[in-house]
Structures are given as C-alpha cells and as structure tokens.
Amino acid sequence: MSPQPTQPIPHKERLLRQGMKHFYAHGYHGTTVDAVLEASGVPKGSFYHHFGSKEAFGKAVLNRYMQYQLNLLQTWITDKPDLTTSEKLSGYFDEMVREFIGSDYRRACLAGKFSTEVSATSESFRTQLESDLRDWRGLLLTAIQQGQEHGDVRHDRTADELADALLALIQGAFVVGLSSRDDQALRAVSATIPLLIDMPYAASREP
C-alpha cells in the first residue's frame, strides 16, 4: 500500500514556526519580515493577509508560545496525581530547562525576551505581555492553592505571595541562563522550588 502524500503546511503555520525561530535567534527588533518570508517560502501578500503588520505577527507568535507554556504547566498539574505540588512545579521547570539546554541555550522564555525588548516601547505589546504573565501566574496560583488545601504547601505565606515569587524565580532563571549557560545554576533553581513551596519542616512535624 503506497504511503499517503504529505499534506502541505499552511502558509500561516509556516510563518509562525519561522517567526518563533527568528525571534529567539535575533530578537524582535533584529527580525525582519523579509527574513521570515525568505525562510518560510511564503509570499509577502500572504503574510499581510494573515497578520497585517510585524507587531501583530509578533503578538501571534507570543500567543503561540504562551499557549504551549500554559498547556505544559496544566499537564504537570493535572496529569501527575502521585506527585506533590512542589514535585509537579519542579518537574515543569525541569522540562523547560531540558528544552532550553537542548536548544543550545537559545530558546529560553519568549515572554521574558519580549518583556525586556519591547514592553517599554510598545504599549500594546506590554498589555499583551501583562495579560499573558497574569494567566501564567494564575495557573501557578491554582496549583499552590490546591496544594495548600491538600496540606503539602506551606501556609505561612499566602498563595498569592508564593505564586509571585515562583513566577519571578522562573523568569529570572532563564534571563541568567541566557548569559551564563550554567547548568548548575539552573539545577539550583530547581532545588529551590521545594524550599519555597513545601511546608516548613517544624510545621510538618506538628501533631
């Protein structure tokens, strides 16, 4: 039986894939529409039909990235019932680290990359990044609140405080990792997540 012919990748999908690669490699300002078009083999008319502008394209690529991150985090939270809350969150971070190292330390957090590059000069980009980070924090908050209800997350800090600290820890780890390329530093962050999240030892021993 002959194999089925491979379906061509739609223009929009080809543009998004190449946009992700170029934004990681060259940043937002270092990426040109012409470079993305050349790499994807898509005509310029198709680009403007789907996105209208470079800024709209950047936001679409960012949305693709955030959906991936939220889906990944949701999987760790809901599909690992035998793990503690800190094990779920550490496992999620470790998976991000493996992908980062596997990309030769290039593909860190696109939301963090755009935050440092364009949020100060583009109000519309800043608004989207604010919303995206709020969604990310909200999912971390849900995991922490559930852990507090189940008794494996500390109660001497509020869930909001822990979610804020955890998101800042994750973001900071990849900002440092882009420059240092230090596996040990990233492992140290992973080891710090249980220290931040778990019940204090003395409290865990109380009757």
TIRO-2110 file (N, C-alpha, C; in Angstrom, 1 decimal):
// TIRO-2110
0.9, -1.2, 0.0, N, 1, A
0.0, 0.0, 0.0, CA, 1, A
0.9, 1.2, 0.0, C, 1, A
0.7, 2.1, -0.9, N, 2, A
1.5, 3.3, -1.0, CA, 2, A
1.2, 4.3, 0.1, C, 2, A
2.3, 5.0, 0.6, N, 3, A
2.1, 5.9, 1.6, CA, 3, A
1.2, 7.1, 1.2, C, 3, A
0.5, 7.7, 2.1, N, 4, A
-0.4, 8.8, 1.8, CA, 4, A
0.5, 10.0, 1.6, C, 4, A
0.2, 10.9, 0.6, N, 5, A
1.0, 12.1, 0.4, CA, 5, A
1.0, 13.0, 1.6, C, 5, A
2.1, 13.6, 1.8, N, 6, A
2.2, 14.6, 2.9, CA, 6, A
1.4, 15.8, 2.6, C, 6, A
0.6, 16.3, 3.6, N, 7, A
-0.2, 17.5, 3.4, CA, 7, A
0.7, 18.7, 3.5, C, 7, A
0.6, 19.7, 2.6, N, 8, A
1.5, 20.9, 2.7, CA, 8, A
1.1, 21.6, 4.0, C, 8, A
2.1, 22.3, 4.6, N, 9, A
1.9, 23.1, 5.8, CA, 9, A
1.3, 24.4, 5.3, C, 9, A
0.2, 24.8, 5.9, N, 10, A
-0.4, 26.1, 5.5, CA, 10, A
0.6, 27.3, 5.7, C, 10, A
0.4, 28.3, 4.9, N, 11, A
1.2, 29.5, 5.0, CA, 11, A
1.3, 30.1, 6.4, C, 11, A
0.2, 30.2, 7.0, N, 12, A
0.1, 30.8, 8.4, CA, 12, A
1.0, 30.0, 9.3, C, 12, A
0.9, 28.7, 9.3, N, 13, A
1.7, 27.9, 10.2, CA, 13, A
3.2, 28.0, 9.9, C, 13, A
3.5, 28.0, 8.6, N, 14, A
4.9, 28.1, 8.3, CA, 14, A
5.5, 29.5, 8.8, C, 14, A
4.7, 30.5, 8.7, N, 15, A
5.2, 31.8, 9.2, CA, 15, A
5.3, 31.8, 10.7, C, 15, A
4.4, 31.2, 11.4, N, 16, A
4.5, 31.2, 12.9, CA, 16, A
5.7, 30.4, 13.3, C, 16, A
6.0, 29.3, 12.7, N, 17, A
7.2, 28.5, 13.0, CA, 17, A
8.5, 29.2, 12.8, C, 17, A
8.5, 29.9, 11.6, N, 18, A
9.8, 30.6, 11.3, CA, 18, A
9.9, 31.9, 12.2, C, 18, A
8.7, 32.5, 12.5, N, 19, A
8.8, 33.6, 13.4, CA, 19, A
9.3, 33.2, 14.8, C, 19, A
8.9, 32.1, 15.3, N, 20, A
9.4, 31.6, 16.6, CA, 20, A
10.9, 31.5, 16.5, C, 20, A
11.4, 30.9, 15.5, N, 21, A
12.9, 30.7, 15.3, CA, 21, A
13.6, 32.0, 15.2, C, 21, A
13.1, 32.9, 14.4, N, 22, A
13.8, 34.2, 14.2, CA, 22, A
13.7, 35.1, 15.4, C, 22, A
12.6, 35.1, 16.1, N, 23, A
12.5, 35.9, 17.3, CA, 23, A
13.5, 35.4, 18.4, C, 23, A
13.6, 34.1, 18.5, N, 24, A
14.6, 33.6, 19.5, CA, 24, A
16.0, 33.9, 19.1, C, 24, A
16.3, 33.8, 17.8, N, 25, A
17.6, 33.9, 17.4, CA, 25, A
18.1, 35.4, 17.3, C, 25, A
17.2, 36.2, 16.9, N, 26, A
17.6, 37.6, 16.6, CA, 26, A
16.8, 38.7, 17.4, C, 26, A
15.9, 38.3, 18.2, N, 27, A
15.1, 39.2, 18.9, CA, 27, A
14.0, 39.8, 18.1, C, 27, A
13.2, 40.6, 18.7, N, 28, A
12.1, 41.3, 17.9, CA, 28, A
12.6, 42.3, 16.9, C, 28, A
13.5, 43.2, 17.4, N, 29, A
14.0, 44.2, 16.5, CA, 29, A
14.9, 43.7, 15.5, C, 29, A
15.6, 42.6, 15.8, N, 30, A
16.6, 42.1, 14.8, CA, 30, A
15.9, 41.2, 13.8, C, 30, A
14.6, 40.9, 13.9, N, 31, A
13.9, 40.1, 12.9, CA, 31, A
13.2, 41.0, 11.9, C, 31, A
13.3, 40.7, 10.7, N, 32, A
12.6, 41.4, 9.6, CA, 32, A
11.6, 40.5, 9.0, C, 32, A
10.5, 41.1, 8.5, N, 33, A
9.5, 40.4, 7.8, CA, 33, A
10.1, 39.7, 6.6, C, 33, A
11.0, 40.4, 5.8, N, 34, A
11.6, 39.8, 4.7, CA, 34, A
12.4, 38.5, 5.0, C, 34, A
13.1, 38.5, 6.1, N, 35, A
13.8, 37.3, 6.5, CA, 35, A
12.9, 36.1, 6.8, C, 35, A
11.8, 36.4, 7.5, N, 36, A
10.8, 35.4, 7.8, CA, 36, A
10.2, 34.8, 6.5, C, 36, A
9.9, 35.7, 5.6, N, 37, A
9.3, 35.3, 4.3, CA, 37, A
10.3, 34.4, 3.5, C, 37, A
11.5, 34.8, 3.5, N, 38, A
12.5, 34.0, 2.8, CA, 38, A
12.7, 32.6, 3.4, C, 38, A
12.7, 32.6, 4.7, N, 39, A
12.9, 31.3, 5.4, CA, 39, A
11.7, 30.4, 5.3, C, 39, A
10.5, 31.0, 5.2, N, 40, A
9.3, 30.2, 5.2, CA, 40, A
8.8, 29.9, 3.7, C, 40, A
9.4, 30.6, 2.8, N, 41, A
8.9, 30.5, 1.4, CA, 41, A
7.5, 30.9, 1.1, C, 41, A
7.0, 31.9, 1.9, N, 42, A
5.7, 32.3, 1.8, CA, 42, A
5.7, 33.7, 1.2, C, 42, A
4.7, 34.0, 0.3, N, 43, A
4.7, 35.3, -0.4, CA, 43, A
4.3, 36.4, 0.6, C, 43, A
4.8, 37.6, 0.3, N, 44, A
4.5, 38.7, 1.2, CA, 44, A
3.0, 39.0, 1.4, C, 44, A
2.3, 38.8, 0.3, N, 45, A
0.8, 39.1, 0.4, CA, 45, A
0.2, 38.2, 1.4, C, 45, A
0.6, 36.9, 1.5, N, 46, A
0.0, 36.0, 2.5, CA, 46, A
0.3, 36.4, 3.9, C, 46, A
1.5, 37.0, 4.1, N, 47, A
1.9, 37.5, 5.4, CA, 47, A
0.9, 38.6, 5.9, C, 47, A
0.7, 39.5, 5.0, N, 48, A
-0.1, 40.7, 5.4, CA, 48, A
-1.6, 40.3, 5.4, C, 48, A
-1.9, 39.3, 4.7, N, 49, A
-3.3, 38.8, 4.8, CA, 49, A
-3.6, 38.2, 6.2, C, 49, A
-2.6, 37.4, 6.7, N, 50, A
-2.8, 36.7, 8.0, CA, 50, A
-2.6, 37.6, 9.2, C, 50, A
-1.6, 38.5, 9.1, N, 51, A
-1.2, 39.3, 10.2, CA, 51, A
-1.3, 40.8, 10.1, C, 51, A
-1.1, 41.4, 9.0, N, 52, A
-1.3, 42.8, 8.8, CA, 52, A
-0.1, 43.6, 9.1, C, 52, A
0.7, 43.2, 10.1, N, 53, A
1.9, 44.0, 10.5, CA, 53, A
2.9, 43.1, 11.2, C, 53, A
4.1, 43.6, 11.3, N, 54, A
5.1, 42.9, 12.1, CA, 54, A
4.7, 42.8, 13.6, C, 54, A
4.1, 43.8, 14.1, N, 55, A
3.7, 43.8, 15.5, CA, 55, A
2.6, 42.8, 15.8, C, 55, A
1.6, 42.7, 14.9, N, 56, A
0.6, 41.7, 15.0, CA, 56, A
1.1, 40.3, 14.9, C, 56, A
2.1, 40.2, 14.0, N, 57, A
2.8, 38.9, 13.8, CA, 57, A
3.5, 38.5, 15.1, C, 57, A
4.3, 39.4, 15.7, N, 58, A
5.0, 39.1, 16.9, CA, 58, A
4.0, 38.7, 18.0, C, 58, A
2.9, 39.4, 18.1, N, 59, A
1.9, 39.0, 19.2, CA, 59, A
1.3, 37.6, 18.9, C, 59, A
1.1, 37.3, 17.6, N, 60, A
0.6, 35.9, 17.3, CA, 60, A
1.6, 34.9, 17.7, C, 60, A
2.9, 35.1, 17.4, N, 61, A
4.0, 34.2, 17.8, CA, 61, A
4.0, 34.1, 19.4, C, 61, A
3.9, 35.2, 20.0, N, 62, A
3.9, 35.2, 21.5, CA, 62, A
2.7, 34.4, 22.0, C, 62, A
1.6, 34.6, 21.4, N, 63, A
0.4, 33.8, 21.9, CA, 63, A
0.6, 32.3, 21.7, C, 63, A
1.2, 31.9, 20.6, N, 64, A
1.5, 30.5, 20.3, CA, 64, A
2.5, 30.0, 21.4, C, 64, A
3.5, 30.8, 21.8, N, 65, A
4.4, 30.3, 22.9, CA, 65, A
3.7, 30.2, 24.2, C, 65, A
2.8, 31.2, 24.5, N, 66, A
2.2, 31.1, 25.8, CA, 66, A
1.2, 30.0, 25.9, C, 66, A
0.5, 29.7, 24.8, N, 67, A
-0.4, 28.5, 24.9, CA, 67, A
0.4, 27.2, 25.1, C, 67, A
1.5, 27.1, 24.5, N, 68, A
2.4, 26.0, 24.8, CA, 68, A
2.8, 25.9, 26.3, C, 68, A
3.2, 27.0, 26.8, N, 69, A
3.6, 27.0, 28.2, CA, 69, A
2.5, 26.7, 29.2, C, 69, A
1.3, 27.3, 28.9, N, 70, A
0.2, 27.0, 29.8, CA, 70, A
-0.3, 25.6, 29.7, C, 70, A
-0.3, 25.0, 28.5, N, 71, A
-0.6, 23.6, 28.3, CA, 71, A
0.4, 22.7, 29.0, C, 71, A
1.7, 23.0, 28.9, N, 72, A
2.7, 22.2, 29.6, CA, 72, A
2.5, 22.2, 31.1, C, 72, A
2.3, 23.4, 31.6, N, 73, A
2.1, 23.6, 33.1, CA, 73, A
0.8, 22.8, 33.5, C, 73, A
-0.2, 23.0, 32.7, N, 74, A
-1.5, 22.3, 33.1, CA, 74, A
-1.3, 20.8, 33.1, C, 74, A
-0.5, 20.3, 32.2, N, 75, A
-0.3, 18.8, 32.1, CA, 75, A
0.4, 18.4, 33.4, C, 75, A
1.4, 19.1, 33.9, N, 76, A
2.1, 18.8, 35.1, CA, 76, A
1.2, 18.9, 36.3, C, 76, A
0.3, 19.8, 36.3, N, 77, A
-0.6, 20.0, 37.5, CA, 77, A
-1.7, 18.9, 37.5, C, 77, A
-2.3, 18.6, 36.4, N, 78, A
-3.4, 17.7, 36.4, CA, 78, A
-3.1, 16.2, 36.1, C, 78, A
-2.0, 15.9, 35.4, N, 79, A
-1.8, 14.6, 34.9, CA, 79, A
-0.7, 13.8, 35.8, C, 79, A
-0.3, 14.4, 36.9, N, 80, A
0.7, 13.8, 37.7, CA, 80, A
0.1, 13.7, 39.2, C, 80, A
-1.0, 12.9, 39.4, N, 81, A
-1.7, 12.9, 40.7, CA, 81, A
-0.8, 12.3, 41.8, C, 81, A
0.2, 11.5, 41.5, N, 82, A
1.0, 10.9, 42.6, CA, 82, A
2.1, 11.8, 43.0, C, 82, A
2.3, 13.0, 42.4, N, 83, A
3.4, 13.9, 42.8, CA, 83, A
2.9, 14.9, 43.8, C, 83, A
3.8, 15.4, 44.7, N, 84, A
3.4, 16.6, 45.5, CA, 84, A
3.4, 17.8, 44.6, C, 84, A
2.9, 18.9, 45.2, N, 85, A
2.8, 20.1, 44.5, CA, 85, A
4.2, 20.6, 44.1, C, 85, A
5.1, 20.6, 45.0, N, 86, A
6.5, 21.0, 44.6, CA, 86, A
7.1, 20.1, 43.6, C, 86, A
6.8, 18.8, 43.6, N, 87, A
7.4, 17.9, 42.6, CA, 87, A
6.8, 18.2, 41.2, C, 87, A
5.5, 18.6, 41.2, N, 88, A
4.9, 19.0, 39.9, CA, 88, A
5.5, 20.2, 39.4, C, 88, A
5.7, 21.2, 40.2, N, 89, A
6.2, 22.5, 39.8, CA, 89, A
7.7, 22.4, 39.4, C, 89, A
8.5, 21.6, 40.2, N, 90, A
9.9, 21.4, 39.9, CA, 90, A
10.0, 20.6, 38.6, C, 90, A
9.1, 19.6, 38.4, N, 91, A
9.1, 18.9, 37.1, CA, 91, A
8.8, 19.7, 35.9, C, 91, A
7.9, 20.6, 36.1, N, 92, A
7.6, 21.6, 35.0, CA, 92, A
8.8, 22.4, 34.7, C, 92, A
9.4, 23.0, 35.7, N, 93, A
10.6, 23.8, 35.5, CA, 93, A
11.7, 23.0, 34.8, C, 93, A
11.9, 21.8, 35.3, N, 94, A
13.0, 20.9, 34.7, CA, 94, A
12.8, 20.6, 33.3, C, 94, A
11.5, 20.5, 32.9, N, 95, A
11.2, 20.2, 31.5, CA, 95, A
11.5, 21.4, 30.6, C, 95, A
11.2, 22.6, 31.2, N, 96, A
11.6, 23.9, 30.5, CA, 96, A
13.1, 23.9, 30.3, C, 96, A
13.8, 23.6, 31.4, N, 97, A
15.3, 23.6, 31.4, CA, 97, A
15.9, 22.6, 30.3, C, 97, A
15.3, 21.4, 30.3, N, 98, A
15.8, 20.5, 29.3, CA, 98, A
15.6, 21.0, 27.8, C, 98, A
14.5, 21.6, 27.6, N, 99, A
14.3, 22.2, 26.2, CA, 99, A
15.3, 23.3, 26.0, C, 99, A
15.5, 24.1, 27.0, N, 100, A
16.4, 25.3, 26.9, CA, 100, A
17.8, 24.8, 26.6, C, 100, A
18.3, 23.8, 27.3, N, 101, A
19.7, 23.2, 27.1, CA, 101, A
19.7, 22.6, 25.8, C, 101, A
18.6, 21.8, 25.4, N, 102, A
18.6, 21.1, 24.1, CA, 102, A
18.6, 22.1, 22.9, C, 102, A
18.3, 23.3, 23.1, N, 103, A
18.3, 24.3, 22.0, CA, 103, A
19.7, 25.1, 22.0, C, 103, A
20.7, 24.5, 22.7, N, 104, A
22.0, 25.2, 22.9, CA, 104, A
21.8, 26.5, 23.6, C, 104, A
21.0, 26.5, 24.6, N, 105, A
20.8, 27.7, 25.4, CA, 105, A
20.2, 28.9, 24.6, C, 105, A
19.4, 28.7, 23.6, N, 106, A
18.9, 29.8, 22.8, CA, 106, A
17.4, 30.0, 23.1, C, 106, A
16.6, 28.9, 23.3, N, 107, A
15.2, 29.1, 23.4, CA, 107, A
14.8, 29.1, 24.9, C, 107, A
14.9, 30.3, 25.5, N, 108, A
14.5, 30.4, 26.9, CA, 108, A
13.0, 30.7, 26.9, C, 108, A
12.7, 31.8, 27.6, N, 109, A
11.3, 32.2, 27.7, CA, 109, A
11.0, 33.4, 26.7, C, 109, A
10.2, 33.1, 25.8, N, 110, A
9.9, 34.2, 24.8, CA, 110, A
9.2, 35.4, 25.4, C, 110, A
8.3, 35.1, 26.4, N, 111, A
7.6, 36.2, 27.1, CA, 111, A
8.6, 37.1, 27.8, C, 111, A
9.6, 36.4, 28.5, N, 112, A
10.7, 37.2, 29.1, CA, 112, A
11.5, 38.0, 28.2, C, 112, A
11.8, 37.4, 27.0, N, 113, A
12.6, 38.0, 26.0, CA, 113, A
11.9, 39.3, 25.4, C, 113, A
10.6, 39.1, 25.1, N, 114, A
9.9, 40.3, 24.6, CA, 114, A
9.7, 41.3, 25.7, C, 114, A
9.5, 40.9, 27.0, N, 115, A
9.3, 41.8, 28.0, CA, 115, A
10.5, 42.8, 28.2, C, 115, A
11.7, 42.3, 28.0, N, 116, A
12.9, 43.1, 28.1, CA, 116, A
13.1, 43.9, 26.9, C, 116, A
12.6, 43.5, 25.7, N, 117, A
12.9, 44.2, 24.5, CA, 117, A
11.9, 45.2, 24.0, C, 117, A
10.6, 44.9, 24.2, N, 118, A
9.6, 45.7, 23.6, CA, 118, A
8.5, 46.3, 24.5, C, 118, A
8.4, 45.7, 25.7, N, 119, A
7.3, 46.2, 26.6, CA, 119, A
7.5, 47.7, 27.0, C, 119, A
8.7, 48.1, 27.0, N, 120, A
8.9, 49.5, 27.4, CA, 120, A
8.6, 50.5, 26.3, C, 120, A
8.6, 50.1, 25.1, N, 121, A
8.4, 51.0, 23.9, CA, 121, A
7.0, 50.7, 23.2, C, 121, A
6.4, 49.6, 23.5, N, 122, A
5.1, 49.3, 22.8, CA, 122, A
4.0, 49.0, 23.9, C, 122, A
3.1, 50.0, 24.0, N, 123, A
2.1, 49.8, 25.0, CA, 123, A
1.2, 48.6, 24.7, C, 123, A
0.9, 48.3, 23.4, N, 124, A
0.0, 47.2, 23.0, CA, 124, A
0.7, 45.9, 23.3, C, 124, A
2.1, 45.8, 23.1, N, 125, A
2.8, 44.6, 23.4, CA, 125, A
2.8, 44.5, 24.9, C, 125, A
3.1, 45.6, 25.7, N, 126, A
3.1, 45.5, 27.1, CA, 126, A
1.8, 45.0, 27.7, C, 126, A
0.7, 45.4, 27.1, N, 127, A
-0.6, 45.0, 27.6, CA, 127, A
-0.8, 43.5, 27.4, C, 127, A
-0.4, 43.0, 26.2, N, 128, A
-0.5, 41.5, 25.9, CA, 128, A
0.4, 40.8, 26.9, C, 128, A
1.6, 41.2, 27.1, N, 129, A
2.6, 40.5, 28.0, CA, 129, A
2.0, 40.5, 29.4, C, 129, A
1.4, 41.6, 29.8, N, 130, A
0.8, 41.7, 31.2, CA, 130, A
-0.2, 40.6, 31.3, C, 130, A
-1.1, 40.5, 30.3, N, 131, A
-2.2, 39.5, 30.3, CA, 131, A
-1.6, 38.1, 30.3, C, 131, A
-0.6, 37.9, 29.5, N, 132, A
0.0, 36.5, 29.4, CA, 132, A
0.6, 36.1, 30.7, C, 132, A
1.4, 37.0, 31.3, N, 133, A
2.0, 36.7, 32.6, CA, 133, A
1.0, 36.5, 33.7, C, 133, A
-0.1, 37.3, 33.6, N, 134, A
-1.2, 37.1, 34.6, CA, 134, A
-1.8, 35.7, 34.5, C, 134, A
-2.0, 35.3, 33.2, N, 135, A
-2.5, 33.9, 33.1, CA, 135, A
-1.6, 32.8, 33.6, C, 135, A
-0.3, 33.0, 33.3, N, 136, A
0.7, 32.1, 33.8, CA, 136, A
0.7, 32.1, 35.3, C, 136, A
0.8, 33.3, 35.9, N, 137, A
0.7, 33.4, 37.4, CA, 137, A
-0.6, 32.7, 37.9, C, 137, A
-1.7, 32.9, 37.2, N, 138, A
-3.0, 32.4, 37.7, CA, 138, A
-2.9, 30.8, 37.8, C, 138, A
-2.3, 30.2, 36.8, N, 139, A
-2.2, 28.7, 36.8, CA, 139, A
-1.3, 28.3, 37.9, C, 139, A
-0.2, 29.0, 38.1, N, 140, A
0.7, 28.7, 39.3, CA, 140, A
-0.1, 28.8, 40.6, C, 140, A
-0.8, 29.9, 40.7, N, 141, A
-1.6, 30.2, 41.9, CA, 141, A
-2.6, 29.0, 42.1, C, 141, A
-3.3, 28.6, 41.1, N, 142, A
-4.2, 27.5, 41.3, CA, 142, A
-3.5, 26.2, 41.8, C, 142, A
-2.4, 25.9, 41.3, N, 143, A
-1.6, 24.7, 41.8, CA, 143, A
-1.2, 24.9, 43.2, C, 143, A
-0.8, 26.1, 43.6, N, 144, A
-0.4, 26.3, 45.0, CA, 144, A
-1.6, 26.3, 45.9, C, 144, A
-2.7, 26.9, 45.5, N, 145, A
-3.9, 26.8, 46.4, CA, 145, A
-4.4, 25.4, 46.6, C, 145, A
-4.4, 24.6, 45.5, N, 146, A
-4.8, 23.2, 45.6, CA, 146, A
-3.8, 22.5, 46.6, C, 146, A
-2.5, 22.8, 46.5, N, 147, A
-1.5, 22.2, 47.4, CA, 147, A
-1.8, 22.6, 48.9, C, 147, A
-2.1, 23.8, 49.1, N, 148, A
-2.5, 24.2, 50.5, CA, 148, A
-3.7, 23.5, 51.0, C, 148, A
-4.7, 23.3, 50.1, N, 149, A
-5.9, 22.5, 50.5, CA, 149, A
-5.5, 21.1, 50.8, C, 149, A
-4.6, 20.5, 50.1, N, 150, A
-4.2, 19.1, 50.3, CA, 150, A
-3.1, 19.0, 51.4, C, 150, A
-2.6, 20.1, 51.9, N, 151, A
-1.7, 20.0, 53.0, CA, 151, A
-0.2, 19.8, 52.7, C, 151, A
0.2, 20.0, 51.4, N, 152, A
1.6, 19.8, 51.1, CA, 152, A
2.3, 21.1, 50.7, C, 152, A
1.6, 22.2, 50.8, N, 153, A
2.2, 23.6, 50.6, CA, 153, A
2.1, 24.4, 51.8, C, 153, A
3.1, 25.2, 52.1, N, 154, A
3.1, 26.0, 53.3, CA, 154, A
2.0, 26.9, 53.4, C, 154, A
1.6, 27.2, 54.7, N, 155, A
0.5, 28.2, 54.9, CA, 155, A
1.0, 29.5, 55.6, C, 155, A
2.4, 29.6, 55.9, N, 156, A
2.9, 30.8, 56.5, CA, 156, A
3.1, 31.9, 55.5, C, 156, A
2.9, 31.6, 54.2, N, 157, A
2.9, 32.6, 53.1, CA, 157, A
1.6, 32.4, 52.3, C, 157, A
1.1, 33.5, 51.9, N, 158, A
-0.2, 33.3, 51.1, CA, 158, A
0.1, 32.7, 49.7, C, 158, A
-0.9, 32.1, 49.2, N, 159, A
-0.8, 31.6, 47.8, CA, 159, A
-0.4, 32.6, 46.8, C, 159, A
-0.9, 33.8, 47.0, N, 160, A
-0.5, 34.9, 46.0, CA, 160, A
1.0, 35.2, 46.1, C, 160, A
1.5, 35.3, 47.4, N, 161, A
2.9, 35.6, 47.5, CA, 161, A
3.8, 34.5, 46.9, C, 161, A
3.4, 33.3, 47.1, N, 162, A
4.2, 32.1, 46.6, CA, 162, A
4.1, 32.1, 45.1, C, 162, A
2.9, 32.4, 44.5, N, 163, A
2.8, 32.4, 43.0, CA, 163, A
3.7, 33.6, 42.4, C, 163, A
3.7, 34.7, 43.1, N, 164, A
4.5, 35.8, 42.6, CA, 164, A
6.0, 35.5, 42.7, C, 164, A
6.4, 34.9, 43.8, N, 165, A
7.8, 34.5, 43.9, CA, 165, A
8.2, 33.4, 43.0, C, 165, A
7.3, 32.5, 42.7, N, 166, A
7.7, 31.4, 41.8, CA, 166, A
7.8, 31.8, 40.4, C, 166, A
6.9, 32.7, 39.9, N, 167, A
7.0, 33.2, 38.6, CA, 167, A
8.3, 34.0, 38.4, C, 167, A
8.6, 34.9, 39.4, N, 168, A
9.8, 35.7, 39.3, CA, 168, A
11.0, 34.8, 39.3, C, 168, A
11.0, 33.7, 40.1, N, 169, A
12.1, 32.7, 40.1, CA, 169, A
12.3, 32.1, 38.7, C, 169, A
11.2, 31.6, 38.1, N, 170, A
11.3, 31.0, 36.8, CA, 170, A
11.9, 32.0, 35.8, C, 170, A
11.3, 33.2, 35.7, N, 171, A
11.7, 34.2, 34.7, CA, 171, A
13.2, 34.5, 34.9, C, 171, A
13.5, 34.8, 36.2, N, 172, A
14.9, 35.2, 36.4, CA, 172, A
15.9, 34.1, 36.1, C, 172, A
15.5, 32.9, 36.3, N, 173, A
16.4, 31.7, 36.0, CA, 173, A
16.8, 31.7, 34.5, C, 173, A
15.9, 32.0, 33.6, N, 174, A
16.2, 31.9, 32.2, CA, 174, A
16.8, 33.2, 31.7, C, 174, A
16.6, 34.3, 32.3, N, 175, A
17.4, 35.5, 32.0, CA, 175, A
18.8, 35.3, 32.3, C, 175, A
19.1, 34.8, 33.5, N, 176, A
20.5, 34.5, 33.9, CA, 176, A
21.1, 33.4, 33.0, C, 176, A
20.2, 32.4, 32.7, N, 177, A
20.7, 31.2, 31.9, CA, 177, A
21.1, 31.6, 30.5, C, 177, A
20.5, 32.6, 29.9, N, 178, A
20.9, 33.0, 28.6, CA, 178, A
22.3, 33.6, 28.5, C, 178, A
22.7, 34.2, 29.6, N, 179, A
24.1, 34.7, 29.6, CA, 179, A
25.1, 33.7, 30.2, C, 179, A
24.7, 33.0, 31.3, N, 180, A
25.7, 32.2, 32.0, CA, 180, A
25.8, 30.8, 31.3, C, 180, A
24.8, 30.3, 30.8, N, 181, A
24.8, 28.9, 30.2, CA, 181, A
25.3, 27.9, 31.3, C, 181, A
24.8, 28.1, 32.5, N, 182, A
25.3, 27.3, 33.6, CA, 182, A
24.3, 26.3, 34.1, C, 182, A
24.5, 25.0, 33.8, N, 183, A
23.6, 24.0, 34.1, CA, 183, A
23.4, 24.0, 35.6, C, 183, A
24.5, 24.1, 36.4, N, 184, A
24.4, 24.1, 37.8, CA, 184, A
23.5, 25.1, 38.4, C, 184, A
23.5, 26.3, 37.9, N, 185, A
22.7, 27.4, 38.4, CA, 185, A
21.2, 27.0, 38.1, C, 185, A
20.9, 26.5, 37.0, N, 186, A
19.5, 26.1, 36.7, CA, 186, A
19.1, 25.0, 37.6, C, 186, A
20.0, 24.0, 37.9, N, 187, A
19.6, 22.9, 38.8, CA, 187, A
19.4, 23.5, 40.2, C, 187, A
20.2, 24.5, 40.6, N, 188, A
20.0, 25.1, 41.9, CA, 188, A
18.6, 25.8, 42.0, C, 188, A
18.1, 26.4, 40.9, N, 189, A
16.8, 27.0, 41.0, CA, 189, A
15.7, 25.8, 41.2, C, 189, A
15.9, 24.7, 40.5, N, 190, A
15.0, 23.6, 40.6, CA, 190, A
15.0, 23.1, 42.0, C, 190, A
16.1, 23.0, 42.7, N, 191, A
16.2, 22.6, 44.1, CA, 191, A
15.6, 23.6, 45.0, C, 191, A
15.5, 24.9, 44.6, N, 192, A
14.9, 25.9, 45.5, CA, 192, A
13.4, 25.9, 45.5, C, 192, A
12.8, 25.4, 44.4, N, 193, A
11.3, 25.4, 44.4, CA, 193, A
10.7, 24.6, 45.6, C, 193, A
11.2, 23.4, 45.9, N, 194, A
10.6, 22.8, 47.1, CA, 194, A
10.8, 23.6, 48.4, C, 194, A
12.0, 24.3, 48.5, N, 195, A
12.2, 25.1, 49.7, CA, 195, A
11.2, 26.3, 49.8, C, 195, A
10.8, 26.8, 48.6, N, 196, A
9.9, 27.9, 48.6, CA, 196, A
8.4, 27.4, 48.9, C, 196, A
8.1, 26.2, 48.4, N, 197, A
6.7, 25.7, 48.3, CA, 197, A
6.4, 24.8, 49.5, C, 197, A
7.3, 23.9, 49.9, N, 198, A
6.9, 22.9, 50.9, CA, 198, A
6.6, 23.5, 52.2, C, 198, A
5.9, 22.7, 53.0, N, 199, A
5.6, 23.0, 54.4, CA, 199, A
7.0, 23.1, 55.1, C, 199, A
7.2, 24.1, 56.0, N, 200, A
8.4, 24.2, 56.8, CA, 200, A
8.5, 22.9, 57.6, C, 200, A
9.7, 22.5, 57.8, N, 201, A
10.0, 21.2, 58.5, CA, 201, A
9.3, 21.1, 59.9, C, 201, A
9.5, 22.1, 60.7, N, 202, A
8.9, 22.1, 62.0, CA, 202, A
7.4, 22.0, 62.0, C, 202, A
6.8, 22.7, 61.0, N, 203, A
5.3, 22.7, 60.9, CA, 203, A
4.8, 21.3, 60.5, C, 203, A
5.6, 20.7, 59.6, N, 204, A
5.2, 19.4, 59.1, CA, 204, A
5.2, 18.3, 60.2, C, 204, A
6.0, 18.6, 61.3, N, 205, A
6.1, 17.6, 62.4, CA, 205, A
5.1, 17.8, 63.5, C, 205, A
4.3, 18.9, 63.4, N, 206, A
3.3, 19.2, 64.4, CA, 206, A
2.2, 18.2, 64.3, C, 206, A
1.7, 17.8, 65.5, N, 207, A
0.6, 16.8, 65.5, CA, 207, A
-0.7, 17.4, 65.0, C, 207, A
END
